[in-house]
Amino acid sequence: MRVQAIVDIDNTLWDFAPILYKKLKLLNPSVPPPEKWDRWDFFKDYVSVSDFYRVIEEIHKRQDEYGVYPEAKDFLLGIKKLGYFVVIASHRTKESELPTLKWLKKHELIFDELHLSYDKSILFEISSVVIDDSPFVLEKAKASGLLALGLEHPWNRQNNFLLFKNLMEILSFIEKQRKF
């Protein structure tokens, strides 16, 4: 039986929030900066849901223009070396698949499978760890008995998850868990 890890993209492998902020600010100058996004749906006070998702889709379709967190490549390599089947999973449309694949290849981010959908939980049954920033995804993963880990952000801080400052801290934690 394979051991599977689900790894998110936005705010996990790259710093998505500042780009999103810049784009949302064009729609409404009163949008607060990411360090003030103290809840997942902060945007509803500033832009419509349809505008929010349109902006996200625009960013995803231009994914290959953006960088990654400096440790993203080594993190994924480390997860792979621990024996995990790595599924990169993101809430994205199929139209963003090619830019996403181009971005993953450009930054030499290794993975076994790319899963783009609006329900990552369909992967939980065959997974053992989820690395994500969404409090909703982490909560579902934790409730399913998975190791739910993420990078610490203002929107997920108030929850009771295992959050870390960087990806290498997450990798170190997973390594320690695998030794048992």
C-alpha positions in Angstrom: 0.0 0.0 0.0 1.4 3.4 -0.9 1.7 6.2 1.5 0.3 9.4 0.1 0.9 13.0 0.9 -1.3 15.8 -0.4 0.5 19.1 -0.9 -1.4 22.3 -1.6 0.1 25.0 -3.9 -1.1 28.5 -3.0 0.4 29.8 0.3 2.1 26.4 0.7 4.6 26.1 -2.2 4.5 29.8 -3.1 3.5 33.1 -1.5 0.2 33.6 -3.2 -1.3 36.1 -0.7 0.7 39.2 -1.8 -0.2 38.7 -5.4 -3.9 38.2 -4.5 -3.8 41.3 -2.3 -2.3 43.4 -5.2 -5.0 42.3 -7.6 -7.9 42.7 -5.0 -6.6 46.2 -4.2 -7.3 47.2 -7.8 -11.0 46.3 -7.2 -11.3 47.9 -3.8 -8.5 50.0 -2.4 -9.7 49.3 1.2 -8.8 45.6 1.0 -6.4 45.1 4.0 -3.0 43.5 3.6 -2.5 39.7 4.0 -1.2 40.1 7.6 -4.7 41.3 8.5 -6.6 38.4 6.9 -7.7 36.9 10.1 -10.3 34.6 8.6 -10.5 32.5 5.5 -13.4 34.5 3.9 -12.1 38.0 4.8 -12.6 39.0 1.1 -16.5 39.0 1.5 -16.3 42.4 3.2 -14.5 44.0 0.2 -15.3 42.3 -3.1 -18.0 40.0 -4.5 -17.5 36.3 -4.4 -17.5 36.2 -8.2 -14.8 38.9 -8.5 -12.7 37.1 -5.9 -12.8 33.8 -7.8 -12.2 35.6 -11.1 -9.1 37.2 -9.7 -7.8 33.9 -8.4 -8.5 32.3 -11.8 -6.5 35.0 -13.5 -3.6 34.4 -11.2 -3.7 30.7 -11.7 -3.8 31.0 -15.5 -0.5 33.0 -15.2 1.0 30.7 -12.6 4.2 30.2 -14.5 5.1 33.9 -14.1 5.5 33.4 -10.3 8.2 32.0 -8.1 8.2 29.5 -5.3 9.2 29.5 -1.6 13.0 29.0 -1.6 12.7 25.6 0.2 9.8 24.2 -2.0 11.9 22.1 -4.2 13.9 20.5 -1.3 10.7 20.1 0.7 9.0 18.0 -2.0 12.2 16.1 -2.6 12.4 15.3 1.1 8.8 14.2 1.2 9.5 11.9 -1.8 12.6 10.5 -0.1 10.5 9.6 2.9 8.6 7.3 0.6 5.5 9.3 0.0 3.5 9.3 -3.2 3.2 13.1 -3.7 -0.1 14.5 -4.9 0.0 18.2 -5.6 -3.6 19.3 -5.0 -5.1 22.7 -5.6 -8.5 24.3 -5.8 -8.2 25.2 -9.5 -10.1 24.9 -12.7 -9.0 22.6 -15.5 -8.1 25.7 -17.6 -5.3 26.4 -15.2 -3.7 23.0 -15.6 -1.2 23.8 -18.3 0.2 26.9 -16.6 0.3 25.0 -13.3 2.3 22.1 -14.9 4.6 24.6 -16.6 5.2 26.3 -13.3 5.9 23.0 -11.5 8.3 21.9 -14.2 10.0 25.4 -14.4 10.8 25.2 -10.7 11.7 21.5 -10.7 9.0 20.7 -8.2 8.7 16.9 -8.1 5.4 15.2 -7.7 3.6 12.0 -8.7 0.2 13.3 -9.5 -1.5 16.7 -10.0 -5.1 17.0 -8.7 -7.1 20.1 -9.6 -10.6 20.2 -8.2 -12.7 21.9 -5.6 -12.8 18.9 -3.2 -9.4 17.6 -2.0 -11.2 15.4 0.5 -11.8 12.8 -2.2 -8.1 12.0 -1.8 -8.2 11.6 1.9 -9.1 7.9 2.0 -5.8 6.9 0.5 -3.7 9.6 2.1 -1.9 9.9 5.4 -0.7 13.6 5.5 -2.2 16.8 4.2 -0.1 20.0 3.9 -2.4 23.0 3.2 -3.1 26.5 4.5 -6.9 26.3 4.4 -8.5 25.8 7.8 -11.4 24.0 6.1 -9.1 21.5 4.4 -7.0 21.0 7.5 -10.1 20.5 9.7 -11.5 17.9 7.3 -8.1 16.1 7.1 -7.8 16.1 10.9 -11.3 14.8 11.3 -10.5 12.0 8.9 -7.5 11.0 11.1 -4.8 12.4 8.8 -1.8 14.3 9.8 -2.9 17.9 9.0 0.0 20.3 8.7 0.4 23.8 7.3 2.4 27.0 7.1 1.2 29.5 9.7 -0.9 32.4 8.2 -3.2 34.9 9.9 -6.3 33.1 8.5 -5.4 29.7 10.0 -3.8 30.7 13.3 -7.0 30.7 15.4 -7.5 27.0 14.7 -6.0 24.1 16.5 -3.6 22.8 13.7 0.0 22.0 13.6 1.4 25.1 11.9 5.0 25.9 11.0 7.1 28.8 10.0 8.5 27.2 6.8 8.4 24.0 4.8 11.6 22.6 6.2 10.1 22.6 9.7 7.1 20.6 8.3 9.5 18.2 6.6 11.4 17.7 9.9 8.2 17.1 11.8 7.1 14.5 9.2 10.5 12.8 9.4 10.2 12.4 13.2 6.7 11.0 12.8 7.9 8.4 10.2 10.5 7.1 12.6 7.9 5.6 14.8 
